[in-house]
Amino acid sequence: MRLLYAEDEGAMADAVADILTFHNYKVEVVDNGEDALACAREGGYDGIILDIMLPRMDGLAVLREVRRMGDSTPVLLLTARSDVADRIEGLDLGADDYLTKPFVMDELLARIRAMLRRRETYTPDILSAGDLSLDPGRVTLSHGDRSVSLQNKEFQLMETLMKNPNVCLSVDTLIMSAWGYDADADANSLRVYLSGLRKHLAKIGSSVEIKSRRNIGYMLLC
């Protein structure tokens, strides 16, 4: 697996790159946002790890441009910012996951494995529910002639909901579908992603709704 890793703190970049290489990843390290974007444009990466606080072009700006190009490569953001609004901004721009500094290497490795595993398990069949169509090949959610690109966790959640229309799914079931067994997600993380999906549904004009049932879970109301 080939990873692009953008980090301007030299000691951290070296340490993380060494660990990733030890675990059989091929890692290309850059120390600024402009170089990260240039490498992303060349393509060929299975995943991108972006620090938000990069010189010359910050990580969010890089992410925005990568998604504008139509590149759906999974992106993991590294951030020292603990404010929820900052994390939501990254997710809204198309990040697949985020990890707050300081972190332990085992958690970084777990999140990378989960991110790459979800990408590999996509299937080409287009899924329909209500007035929605979910295209795994293009990673898009559509209503009529209007569509929106999803990032990986959004895709996994919407796929699970669309496979179980009008059925209330527990928080644990939905977390498992998007994060798997080896990631430390919680109900708050789930709410952030479902909020993003609700915005997507409104953007494409779908009549389908994501409803919550207090102390039970969530359902896709078609």
Secondary structure as the mmCIF struct_conf table of DSSP 4:
data_model
#
loop_
_struct_conf.conf_type_id
_struct_conf.id
_struct_conf.beg_label_comp_id
_struct_conf.beg_label_asym_id
_struct_conf.beg_label_seq_id
_struct_conf.end_label_comp_id
_struct_conf.end_label_asym_id
_struct_conf.end_label_seq_id
STRN STRN1 ARG A 2 ALA A 6
HELX_RH_AL_P HELX_RH_AL_P1 GLY A 10 PHE A 22
TURN_TY1_P TURN_TY1_P1 HIS A 23 ASN A 24
STRN STRN2 LYS A 26 VAL A 30
BEND BEND1 ASP A 31 ASN A 32
HELX_RH_AL_P HELX_RH_AL_P2 GLY A 33 GLU A 42
BEND BEND2 ASP A 46 ASP A 46
STRN STRN3 GLY A 47 ASP A 51
BEND BEND3 ILE A 52 MET A 53
BEND BEND4 PRO A 55 MET A 57
HELX_RH_AL_P HELX_RH_AL_P3 GLY A 59 ARG A 68
TURN_TY1_P TURN_TY1_P2 MET A 69 GLY A 70
STRN STRN4 VAL A 75 THR A 79
BEND BEND5 ALA A 80 ALA A 80
HELX_RH_AL_P HELX_RH_AL_P4 VAL A 84 ASP A 92
TURN_TY1_P TURN_TY1_P3 LEU A 93 GLY A 94
BEND BEND6 ASP A 96 ASP A 96
STRN STRN5 ASP A 97 THR A 100
BEND BEND7 LYS A 101 PRO A 102
HELX_RH_AL_P HELX_RH_AL_P5 MET A 105 GLU A 120
TURN_TY1_P TURN_TY1_P4 THR A 121 THR A 121
BEND BEND8 PRO A 124 PRO A 124
HELX_LH_PP_P HELX_LH_PP_P1 ASP A 125 ILE A 126
STRN STRN6 LEU A 127 ALA A 129
TURN_TY1_P TURN_TY1_P5 GLY A 130 ASP A 131
STRN STRN7 LEU A 132 ASP A 135
TURN_TY1_P TURN_TY1_P6 PRO A 136 VAL A 139
STRN STRN8 THR A 140 HIS A 143
TURN_TY1_P TURN_TY1_P7 GLY A 144 ASP A 145
STRN STRN9 ARG A 146 SER A 149
HELX_RH_AL_P HELX_RH_AL_P6 ASN A 152 LYS A 163
BEND BEND9 ASN A 164 ASN A 164
TURN_TY1_P TURN_TY1_P8 PRO A 165 ASN A 166
HELX_LH_PP_P HELX_LH_PP_P2 CYS A 168 CYS A 168
STRN STRN10 LEU A 169 SER A 170
HELX_RH_AL_P HELX_RH_AL_P7 VAL A 171 TRP A 179
TURN_TY1_P TURN_TY1_P9 TYR A 181 ASP A 182
BEND BEND10 ALA A 183 ALA A 183
HELX_RH_AL_P HELX_RH_AL_P8 ALA A 187 LYS A 203
TURN_TY1_P TURN_TY1_P10 ILE A 204 GLY A 205
STRN STRN11 GLU A 209 ARG A 213
TURN_TY1_P TURN_TY1_P11 ARG A 214 ILE A 216
STRN STRN12 GLY A 217 LEU A 221
#
